Amino acid sequence: MLSWTQWFVTDEVRALGPTATTRAMALVLACPVLIVVTVAPALAQLIDGQPTPIDPALGLSVCTMFVLGPLILRWTKSPTLAGAWTLFAALVATSFVVYMQQGLTSILMVWFLAIPATASFFLGARWSVVFSILSALCISGFWALESLPWPGYDPSLAHPEGDPFRWINLLAALVTISTLGMFWERAAERSQRERDELEAQARHSQKLQTVGKLAGGIAHDFNNILAAILGHASMLEAELPDSPAKRRVRAIVDSSQRAAMLVEQMLAYAGRARTHTGIIDLPQLVGEIVELLGPALGKNTELILDLDRPTPQLAGDPVQIQQVAMNLIMNASESLEGQRGRVWVRVAAIDHSGVELDRPASPEDFVMLEVRDEGCGIPPEQIATIFDPFYTTKPNGHGLGLAAVHGIVDSHGGDIEVESTVGRGTRVRVSLRCPDPETLASAEQDDAPRPRVRVPTTTNLAQLPGPKRSVTPRTRRGPGHVLIVDDEQMVRELAGEVLEGAGHRVLLASDGDDGLAVFEAHEPNIDLVILDRTMPGLDGLELLAEMRRRRPDIPAIISSGYAEDDGSRRLQALGIDAVLQKPWAPRDLVQLVSELAVSAQAAQSEPPPPPTPRASANSQS
């Protein structure tokens, strides 16, 4: 009964709160009841033959007034205005009918008592008082018509009332009030349930945000530890001859790299993974993933692809969206538990209600990736926890796959829906909003090919759009140094040892304040700075800003446990030369420093540009 009210009770009405929503639903549901009550007294004429005041013209007029109530709600988005109109219409209609019936002695006077009670359901206690006053005025008016000599009042117009007429009206008033009470209770229960669901979603979202911050912090610290492990193990591997000991060191390096991949998934869940905005053709991307996953899927898995529907391009990180598709397809295949079964993968454009589009998509629409299987399914009590980090039902799982999927989709402004039945399968639907033309154009610009640093674990920012820092040629006063500022002693000392082994002179500082003091003391001789992104006191970006005030030409590398979007924009604004992601290998650090040192020497060897002639103060344009 409540479902058909959705067209009248719009999202704008629901935004007014659960009480307004409940009253709006009660108003819409009461409309058919009021129409039935209006025409019900006409049945008395069929029972005892006595005429009633409900002639076709009056009945049609009254019913039309009641029908306008829900339409006013739809047009004005105001439950108060729609409810006031409906009750006012009931008051006017009752006055006309009472006047044509028996006046003050008519059973229809009961409706002057029922209207204020109805107002409490539609509008609340205050409006019930208002309509009580109006009903009292109407009753007093009829008393005045019968008791005082009013010109034009003809008592002979009154119709007689029989017992069936009184019986029908009394029952109609009773049914009206009790039915409205039932509607109110049911609508209130639904509104309370929706409010409880929203509160549960808000608590779950807060929990995910809290755990996400925790995961991001742990991942950052863990990357510092991994950097030391991977760095020392890589150096030891290079120093050892080919022996069982070297193979064991190689195993340490491989394990560290696998741990780094897990950390990357934790950062994806926390929304702090490295991102690159570009154009995403979702059907093509999913098709490529399916080809790569073919050998990894079980032999009994039958993939059914539906990727030919027209879908608009998206703006986002293609690598991360690939990870989403890969995790969902792999989970669907594993849910078959080795049995023969099917996995459906579908991509389509949908509107906000989930209906597939038969028109061009707009920025209010979505592109959907749906993965459905006929596997074991998920118990209802587990659905709420499948995206929690470290939650898994797999013997060898680490519980970060779906957590990373949730973080990636959330960082792209999308949504995930999960439907599952134990023993029948699961359907996961990821919806990503279609970008507006400006966002798509920006993504196309960011996706344009550009030169990149050859080091795989670094990000070159020199070619990114943004302010270019000016380079001022300077005269060398002594041997050059590389200043390393990192609050982690193991990482700081490791980087210093690696660069000293490569022939560089190194200065070390333990935090931002110490780094600024060392820079001020050795400023003429420092050729390059390597700064940790987060440190006590001055962080890496604040420290670099202070350094650039003194030396705009100083090359800089930011060493970071994670890359944030806001941070990346700040890096571009400061003219960072490169980002070295932790954990890094020694050869990556040496190669990056060597490349930047060569670039800096080339910039210093260039002759300064000739001065631009200035017009004299007396020259005329």
C-alpha positions as MATLAB code, in Angstrom:
seq = 'MLSWTQWFVTDEVRALGPTATTRAMALVLACPVLIVVTVAPALAQLIDGQPTPIDPALGLSVCTMFVLGPLILRWTKSPTLAGAWTLFAALVATSFVVYMQQGLTSILMVWFLAIPATASFFLGARWSVVFSILSALCISGFWALESLPWPGYDPSLAHPEGDPFRWINLLAALVTISTLGMFWERAAERSQRERDELEAQARHSQKLQTVGKLAGGIAHDFNNILAAILGHASMLEAELPDSPAKRRVRAIVDSSQRAAMLVEQMLAYAGRARTHTGIIDLPQLVGEIVELLGPALGKNTELILDLDRPTPQLAGDPVQIQQVAMNLIMNASESLEGQRGRVWVRVAAIDHSGVELDRPASPEDFVMLEVRDEGCGIPPEQIATIFDPFYTTKPNGHGLGLAAVHGIVDSHGGDIEVESTVGRGTRVRVSLRCPDPETLASAEQDDAPRPRVRVPTTTNLAQLPGPKRSVTPRTRRGPGHVLIVDDEQMVRELAGEVLEGAGHRVLLASDGDDGLAVFEAHEPNIDLVILDRTMPGLDGLELLAEMRRRRPDIPAIISSGYAEDDGSRRLQALGIDAVLQKPWAPRDLVQLVSELAVSAQAAQSEPPPPPTPRASANSQS';
ca = [
       0.000    0.000    0.000;
       2.908    2.347    0.670;
       4.781    1.740   -2.583;
       2.508    3.833   -4.808;
       3.058    6.898   -2.606;
       6.670    7.242   -3.825;
       5.654    9.366   -6.811;
       4.026   11.951   -4.531;
       6.496   11.741   -1.629;
       9.573   12.983   -3.465;
      13.186   13.115   -2.320;
      12.734   16.788   -1.420;
       9.911   15.835    0.961;
      12.001   13.031    2.492;
      14.802   15.498    3.072;
      12.499   17.344    5.490;
      12.822   14.472    7.966;
      11.011   11.306    9.035;
       8.038   13.119   10.628;
       7.305   15.143    7.487;
       7.726   12.001    5.392;
       5.294   10.058    7.575;
       2.663   12.800    7.401;
       3.078   13.087    3.646;
       2.523    9.337    3.259;
      -0.546    9.480    5.521;
      -1.934   12.351    3.454;
      -1.517   10.494    0.172;
      -2.993    7.286    1.591;
      -5.961    9.196    3.066;
      -7.001   10.626   -0.302;
      -8.837    7.456   -1.500;
     -10.423    7.076    1.949;
     -11.802   10.627    1.861;
     -13.219   10.087   -1.623;
     -14.968    6.913   -0.488;
     -16.352    8.708    2.575;
     -17.667   11.487    0.324;
     -19.737    9.178   -1.877;
     -20.672    6.597    0.794;
     -23.753    8.493    2.172;
     -25.370    8.188   -1.252;
     -25.883    4.508   -0.439;
     -28.577    5.523    2.050;
     -30.877    6.481   -0.812;
     -30.575    2.960   -2.163;
     -31.524    1.514    1.259;
     -34.509    3.608    2.371;
     -35.210    5.855   -0.635;
     -34.647    9.121    1.235;
     -32.848   11.778   -0.781;
     -29.295   12.753    0.160;
     -27.430   16.028   -0.486;
     -24.691   14.248   -2.477;
     -25.797   15.033   -6.014;
     -23.337   14.244   -8.848;
     -22.110   17.826   -9.288;
     -21.379   18.356   -5.594;
     -19.813   14.904   -5.203;
     -17.520   15.459   -8.217;
     -16.437   18.863   -6.925;
     -15.600   17.523   -3.468;
     -13.700   14.505   -4.857;
     -11.722   16.804   -7.177;
     -10.675   18.939   -4.207;
      -9.426   15.852   -2.383;
      -7.534   14.593   -5.444;
      -5.660   17.907   -5.619;
      -4.127   17.301   -2.164;
      -1.453   14.747   -3.223;
      -0.813   16.726   -6.430;
      -0.165   19.869   -4.389;
       2.263   17.795   -2.316;
       4.061   16.743   -5.491;
       4.192   20.277   -6.919;
       5.045   22.290   -3.796;
       7.107   19.664   -1.904;
       5.312   20.909    1.248;
       3.340   18.402    3.381;
       1.994   21.293    5.465;
       0.518   23.136    2.483;
      -0.947   19.947    0.976;
      -2.430   18.848    4.312;
      -3.913   22.283    4.992;
      -5.546   22.282    1.560;
      -7.045   18.821    2.061;
      -8.500   19.644    5.467;
      -9.791   23.010    4.295;
     -11.476   21.238    1.380;
     -13.066   18.796    3.837;
     -14.296   21.704    5.988;
     -15.833   23.568    3.030;
     -17.442   20.398    1.628;
     -18.916   19.513    5.034;
     -20.360   23.017    5.407;
     -22.176   22.816    2.051;
     -23.512   19.345    2.716;
     -24.671   20.194    6.247;
     -26.408   23.309    4.954;
     -28.337   21.221    2.427;
     -29.163   18.452    4.910;
     -30.546   19.177    8.400;
     -28.308   21.979    9.609;
     -27.435   21.874   13.276;
     -29.535   18.744   13.852;
     -27.880   16.737   11.066;
     -25.694   13.734   11.754;
     -23.219   15.275    9.318;
     -22.162   17.630   12.119;
     -19.969   14.760   13.301;
     -17.515   15.614   10.533;
     -16.845   18.992   12.135;
     -15.531   16.953   15.070;
     -13.604   14.448   12.922;
     -11.721   17.086   10.882;
      -9.597   18.379   13.819;
      -8.751   14.786   14.768;
      -7.673   14.167   11.183;
      -5.541   17.334   11.277;
      -3.443   15.826   14.074;
      -2.387   13.025   11.690;
      -1.614   15.278    8.727;
      -0.179   18.388   10.341;
       0.311   17.897   14.074;
      -1.257   19.186   17.293;
      -0.970   22.895   16.473;
      -2.923   22.536   13.268;
      -5.448   20.371   15.102;
      -6.139   23.408   17.312;
      -6.510   25.612   14.232;
      -9.073   23.321   12.623;
     -10.849   22.871   15.958;
     -11.403   26.638   15.970;
     -12.588   26.574   12.348;
     -14.977   23.696   13.082;
     -16.275   25.576   16.115;
     -16.923   28.614   13.937;
     -18.820   26.476   11.405;
     -20.947   24.884   14.147;
     -21.652   28.327   15.622;
     -22.578   29.576   12.163;
     -25.208   26.885   11.723;
     -26.552   27.633   15.191;
     -26.831   31.283   14.205;
     -28.660   30.351   10.970;
     -31.314   28.404   12.866;
     -31.628   30.597   15.966;
     -31.414   34.094   14.479;
     -33.580   35.573   11.713;
     -31.173   35.525    8.749;
     -32.637   36.767    5.464;
     -32.406   34.257    2.662;
     -32.192   31.179    4.894;
     -34.891   28.688    3.887;
     -35.291   25.782    6.346;
     -37.434   23.976    3.791;
     -34.249   23.182    1.806;
     -33.240   20.687    4.466;
     -33.547   17.000    3.586;
     -34.870   14.417    6.035;
     -32.420   11.970    7.567;
     -33.195    8.316    8.024;
     -31.498    5.750   10.218;
     -29.415    4.285    7.338;
     -28.040    7.761    6.586;
     -27.014    8.283   10.216;
     -25.597    4.761   10.459;
     -23.463    5.202    7.312;
     -22.058    8.550    8.416;
     -21.195    7.347   11.908;
     -19.416    4.303   10.471;
     -17.652    6.465    7.873;
     -16.336    8.838   10.572;
     -15.187    5.893   12.682;
     -13.501    4.192    9.722;
     -11.810    7.430    8.660;
     -10.184    8.098   12.016;
      -9.175    4.459   12.621;
      -7.835    4.034    9.069;
      -5.783    7.209    9.299;
      -4.413    5.981   12.611;
      -3.359    2.727   10.953;
      -1.777    4.579    8.020;
       0.090    6.832   10.428;
       1.404    3.921   12.441;
       2.528    1.982    9.377;
       4.149    5.024    7.799;
       5.822    5.910   11.101;
       7.195    2.366   11.397;
       8.611    2.576    7.898;
      10.142    5.992    8.503;
      11.681    4.742   11.756;
      13.071    1.701    9.946;
      14.569    3.915    7.254;
      16.047    6.179    9.911;
      17.543    3.175   11.719;
      19.028    1.973    8.434;
      20.524    5.401    7.733;
      21.967    5.542   11.239;
      23.413    2.053   10.791;
      24.938    3.113    7.476;
      26.365    6.240    9.098;
      27.885    4.188   11.924;
      29.301    1.718    9.415;
      30.721    4.568    7.337;
      32.313    6.121   10.431;
      33.769    2.744   11.347;
      35.224    2.338    7.862;
      36.678    5.837    7.975;
      38.241    5.163   11.357;
      39.673    1.841   10.252;
      40.784    3.476    7.010;
      42.753    6.122    8.872;
      44.241    3.420   11.063;
      45.157    1.328    8.024;
      46.729    4.350    6.346;
      48.816    5.143    9.411;
      49.914    1.530    9.849;
      50.758    1.260    6.154;
      52.868    4.423    6.307;
      54.879    3.180    9.288;
      55.091   -0.309    7.836;
      56.498    1.103    4.597;
      59.322    2.700    6.571;
      60.157   -0.674    8.113;
      59.920   -2.400    4.727;
      62.186    0.229    3.206;
      64.912   -0.669    5.679;
      64.390   -4.437    5.252;
      64.264   -4.283    1.462;
      67.179   -1.873    1.231;
      69.559   -3.824    3.468;
      68.523   -7.147    1.908;
      69.102   -5.768   -1.612;
      72.550   -4.503   -0.651;
      73.410   -7.815    0.995;
      72.212   -9.730   -2.063;
      74.508   -7.663   -4.299;
      77.492   -8.274   -2.025;
      77.085  -12.042   -1.578;
      78.429  -14.560   -4.085;
      76.085  -17.089   -5.607;
      75.377  -19.407   -2.690;
      72.479  -20.753   -0.568;
      72.831  -17.648    1.602;
      72.220  -15.388   -1.401;
      69.096  -17.382   -2.300;
      67.823  -16.855    1.241;
      68.457  -13.130    0.938;
      66.608  -13.210   -2.385;
      63.668  -14.787   -0.566;
      63.744  -11.912    1.945;
      63.645   -9.414   -0.934;
      60.738  -11.233   -2.587;
      58.817  -11.424    0.686;
      59.381   -7.726    1.288;
      58.028   -6.927   -2.153;
      54.948   -9.081   -1.481;
      54.460   -7.254    1.812;
      54.694   -3.990   -0.091;
      51.845   -5.167   -2.337;
      49.698   -5.853    0.745;
      50.501   -2.400    2.052;
      49.394   -0.981   -1.291;
      46.037   -2.720   -0.822;
      45.758   -1.264    2.679;
      46.397    2.185    1.240;
      43.750    1.584   -1.421;
      41.265    0.737    1.310;
      42.241    3.880    3.207;
      41.860    5.986    0.027;
      45.544    6.960    0.043;
      46.903    4.825   -2.757;
      48.861    6.293   -5.611;
      46.426    7.481   -8.267;
      46.657    8.556  -11.869;
      43.576   10.137  -13.396;
      42.843    9.104  -16.938;
      40.114    8.027  -19.344;
      38.470    4.669  -18.619;
      36.626    2.666  -21.253;
      35.078    0.205  -18.812;
      33.980   -2.509  -21.302;
      37.435   -2.554  -22.915;
      39.160   -2.554  -19.522;
      37.058   -5.460  -18.241;
      37.694   -7.380  -21.458;
      41.453   -6.992  -20.991;
      41.208   -8.165  -17.382;
      39.220  -11.236  -18.426;
      41.915  -12.182  -20.922;
      44.599  -11.874  -18.251;
      42.595  -13.824  -15.677;
      41.693  -16.656  -18.032;
      44.481  -19.026  -16.970;
      44.039  -18.158  -13.272;
      40.338  -18.996  -13.143;
      39.179  -22.470  -12.352;
      38.685  -24.840  -15.270;
      35.071  -25.296  -14.237;
      34.320  -21.589  -14.360;
      32.282  -20.492  -17.382;
      32.540  -16.744  -17.960;
      29.560  -15.117  -19.688;
      30.428  -11.587  -20.830;
      27.973   -8.819  -21.689;
      30.261   -5.941  -22.656;
      28.724   -4.737  -25.921;
      26.251   -2.226  -24.509;
      27.006    1.459  -25.252;
      28.549    3.086  -22.176;
      30.135    6.521  -21.716;
      33.777    6.967  -20.799;
      34.739    7.487  -17.163;
      37.394    9.579  -15.426;
      39.498    7.774  -12.842;
      42.516    5.597  -12.222;
      42.461    2.717  -14.757;
      44.863    0.606  -12.685;
      42.658    0.813   -9.603;
      39.474    0.075  -11.550;
      41.263   -2.939  -13.061;
      41.952   -4.106   -9.515;
      38.249   -3.775   -8.683;
      37.202   -5.865  -11.685;
      39.911   -8.456  -11.062;
      38.990   -8.934   -7.387;
      35.275   -9.254   -8.092;
      35.750  -11.770  -10.906;
      38.244  -13.834   -8.904;
      35.924  -13.886   -5.878;
      33.011  -14.953   -8.054;
      35.067  -17.795   -9.529;
      36.273  -18.922   -6.104;
      32.706  -18.938   -4.781;
      31.996  -21.895   -7.101;
      34.296  -23.922   -4.816;
      35.695  -25.974   -7.668;
      32.277  -26.998   -8.978;
      31.132  -26.347  -12.522;
      29.312  -23.030  -12.648;
      28.829  -19.745  -14.419;
      29.979  -16.185  -13.743;
      28.230  -13.319  -15.519;
      30.061  -10.032  -16.107;
      28.004   -7.122  -17.413;
      28.743   -3.451  -18.079;
      25.911   -0.995  -18.769;
      24.835    2.617  -18.289;
      22.085    3.074  -15.675;
      20.172    5.919  -14.028;
      20.033    6.696  -10.311;
      17.346    4.057   -9.743;
      19.377    1.288  -11.404;
      17.355    1.111  -14.635;
      19.414    0.620  -17.785;
      19.442    3.673  -20.030;
      17.883    3.793  -23.469;
      19.128    7.379  -24.014;
      22.488    9.177  -23.960;
      23.988    9.278  -20.486;
      24.217   12.508  -18.475;
      26.417   13.449  -15.474;
      23.550   12.325  -13.185;
      23.779    8.759  -14.532;
      26.161    5.894  -13.742;
      28.200    3.207  -15.456;
      27.638   -0.149  -13.793;
      29.941   -3.141  -13.494;
      27.948   -6.178  -12.400;
      29.522   -9.522  -11.497;
      27.105  -12.344  -10.722;
      27.795  -15.986   -9.924;
      25.884  -19.108   -9.007;
      28.246  -20.106   -6.242;
      27.861  -20.781   -2.539;
      26.462  -17.347   -1.636;
      27.004  -15.228    1.473;
      25.019  -15.640    4.700;
      22.977  -12.512    5.549;
      24.867  -11.923    8.800;
      28.193  -11.762    6.907;
      27.234   -9.318    4.150;
      27.742   -6.307    6.423;
      31.345   -7.383    7.173;
      32.703   -8.541    3.814;
      34.306   -5.139    3.128;
      35.983   -4.914    6.524;
      39.780   -5.152    6.342;
      41.322   -8.461    7.378;
      37.949  -10.231    7.275;
      38.085  -13.373    5.156;
      36.539  -16.819    4.921;
      39.313  -18.184    2.686;
      41.941  -20.506    4.194;
      44.800  -18.513    2.645;
      43.120  -15.113    2.371;
      44.381  -11.915    3.980;
      41.061  -10.046    3.927;
      42.227   -7.010    1.963;
      40.805   -7.719   -1.502;
      37.239   -6.492   -0.970;
      38.452   -3.879    1.518;
      40.623   -2.420   -1.249;
      37.666   -2.613   -3.661;
      35.557   -0.623   -1.213;
      38.274    2.007   -0.775;
      38.832    2.384   -4.524;
      35.131    2.678   -5.358;
      34.621    5.145   -2.521;
      37.574    7.281   -3.650;
      36.035    7.389   -7.148;
      32.690    8.581   -5.751;
      30.951    5.297   -6.596;
      28.712    2.848   -4.783;
      28.622   -0.919   -4.215;
      25.521   -3.084   -3.842;
      25.635   -6.730   -2.813;
      22.791   -9.237   -3.095;
      23.326  -12.847   -2.121;
      21.387  -16.011   -1.375;
      23.085  -18.941    0.296;
      23.375  -21.807   -2.154;
      22.199  -19.756   -5.137;
      24.911  -17.173   -5.719;
      25.889  -13.542   -5.307;
      25.516  -10.408   -7.362;
      27.862   -7.432   -6.828;
      27.068   -4.182   -8.594;
      29.590   -1.330   -8.733;
      28.182    2.007   -9.924;
      30.528    4.808  -11.013;
      29.095    8.236  -11.778;
      29.429    9.549  -15.319;
      31.769   12.578  -15.426;
      30.741   16.002  -16.644;
      32.442   17.354  -19.808;
      34.949   19.458  -17.823;
      36.076   16.500  -15.705;
      36.377   14.305  -18.802;
      38.419   16.947  -20.621;
      40.722   17.292  -17.602;
      41.155   13.512  -17.471;
      42.017   13.443  -21.167;
      44.669   16.078  -20.574;
      46.121   14.195  -17.598;
      46.049   10.960  -19.614;
      48.145   12.410  -22.429;
      51.495   10.639  -22.931;
      54.371   12.321  -21.110;
      57.986   11.413  -20.347;
      58.474    9.390  -17.202;
      61.409    8.593  -14.956;
      62.741    5.137  -15.760;
      62.798    4.160  -12.075;
      59.672    1.999  -11.571;
      59.047    3.010   -7.947;
      59.214    6.765   -8.496;
      56.796    9.295   -9.873;
      58.203   12.090  -12.034;
      56.422   15.365  -11.405;
      58.658   17.579  -13.516;
      56.472   17.080  -16.598;
      53.137   17.500  -14.824;
      51.077   20.660  -15.410;
      51.671   23.325  -12.806;
      53.982   26.185  -11.920;
      57.579   25.670  -12.980;
      60.183   26.693  -10.461;
      62.783   29.139  -11.713;
      66.398   27.956  -11.919;
      69.046   30.479  -10.936;
      72.607   29.566  -12.016;
      74.984   29.671   -9.059;
      78.700   29.272   -8.505;
      79.881   26.157   -6.702;
      81.866   26.947   -3.551;
      82.919   23.432   -2.657;
      82.060   19.754   -2.981;
      78.335   19.041   -3.375;
      76.253   17.163   -0.856;
      72.930   15.331   -0.745;
      70.826   16.289    2.279;
      68.624   13.426    3.563;
      65.899   14.365    6.060;
      63.886   11.450    7.514;
      62.621   10.822   11.032;
      63.152    7.057   10.674;
      66.737    6.334   11.670;
      66.923    3.038    9.769;
      65.694    4.603    6.519;
      67.864    7.710    6.953;
      71.059    5.776    7.614;
      70.324    3.260    4.865;
      69.828    6.023    2.282;
      73.038    7.687    3.425;
      75.005    4.443    3.191;
      73.628    3.690   -0.287;
      74.463    7.134   -1.663;
      77.900    7.222   -0.055;
      78.611    3.846   -1.661;
      77.665    5.418   -5.006;
      80.164    8.232   -4.507;
      77.929   11.007   -3.144;
      78.630   13.134   -0.082;
      75.741   12.902    2.381;
      74.297   15.071    5.155;
      71.689   13.570    7.506;
      68.939   15.218    9.543;
      66.425   13.576   11.866;
      63.356   15.819   11.382;
      62.135   18.969    9.668;
      63.567   21.447   12.158;
      66.940   19.680   12.189;
      66.886   19.541    8.395;
      66.342   23.294    8.108;
      69.255   23.946   10.492;
      71.580   21.648    8.503;
      70.445   23.264    5.239;
      71.158   26.766    6.540;
      74.621   25.696    7.725;
      75.618   23.993    4.444;
      73.363   25.758    1.929;
      76.067   26.702   -0.638;
      77.313   23.103   -0.943;
      73.994   21.174   -1.095;
      73.171   19.892   -4.555;
      70.047   17.821   -3.791;
      67.609   17.233   -0.921;
      65.655   14.051   -0.137;
      62.796   14.766    2.254;
      60.372   12.474    4.051;
      56.742   13.388    3.419;
      55.609   13.269    7.059;
      57.882   14.214    9.958;
      57.634   15.796   13.402;
      57.879   19.579   13.370;
      58.122   20.803    9.793;
      56.873   18.129    7.386;
      58.531   17.525    4.037;
      56.503   20.076    2.075;
      56.806   22.806    4.697;
      60.556   22.232    4.907;
      60.910   22.377    1.136;
      58.957   25.645    1.004;
      61.457   27.177    3.445;
      64.369   25.826    1.402;
      62.940   27.150   -1.845;
      62.648   30.615   -0.350;
      66.446   30.593   -0.017;
      67.371   28.408   -3.002;
      64.696   28.283   -5.730;
      66.990   26.059   -7.824;
      67.535   23.246   -5.314;
      66.453   19.850   -6.751;
      64.142   17.941   -4.400;
      62.909   14.383   -3.983;
      59.983   13.574   -1.696;
      60.194   10.135   -0.088;
      56.685    9.029    0.845;
      54.955    6.051    2.364;
      51.792    7.009    0.480;
      50.762    9.599   -2.082;
      47.635   11.629   -1.449;
      45.808   13.617   -4.102;
      45.939   16.867   -2.118;
      49.605   16.261   -1.456;
      50.251   15.657   -5.146;
      48.758   19.039   -6.012;
      50.947   20.654   -3.381;
      53.936   18.808   -4.807;
      53.206   20.234   -8.233;
      52.854   23.729   -6.794;
      56.295   23.434   -5.154;
      57.921   22.069   -8.303;
      58.998   18.705   -6.878;
      61.375   16.866   -9.202;
      60.300   13.325   -8.223;
      58.491   11.222   -5.633;
      60.300    8.136   -4.325;
      57.737    5.683   -2.998;
      58.593    3.570    0.024;
      59.739    0.851    0.165;
      62.410    1.588   -2.435;
      65.334   -0.497   -3.621;
      68.893    0.941   -3.366;
      69.377    0.886   -7.128;
      66.210    2.980   -7.549;
      67.521    5.617   -5.148;
      70.950    5.729   -6.784;
      69.504    5.920  -10.288;
      67.083    8.705   -9.411;
      69.734   10.813   -7.622;
      72.117   10.357  -10.541;
      69.504   11.457  -13.066;
      68.605   14.564  -11.082;
      72.284   15.397  -10.483;
      72.945   15.276  -14.230;
      69.881   17.473  -14.879;
      71.004   19.981  -12.250;
      74.537   20.173  -13.705;
      73.093   20.730  -17.166;
      70.873   23.513  -15.850;
      73.853   25.154  -14.136;
      76.010   24.965  -17.255;
      73.445   26.799  -19.400;
      74.302   30.482  -19.884;
      71.845   32.911  -18.354;
      69.300   34.383  -20.782;
      70.120   37.857  -22.158;
      68.473   40.696  -20.264;
      65.191   41.916  -21.660;
      65.459   45.527  -22.857;
      63.308   47.868  -20.812;
      61.511   50.840  -22.234;
      62.518   54.201  -20.828;
      60.123   56.074  -18.620;
      59.708   58.729  -21.308;
      58.909   56.328  -24.118;
      55.423   56.441  -25.517;
      53.363   53.439  -26.485;
];
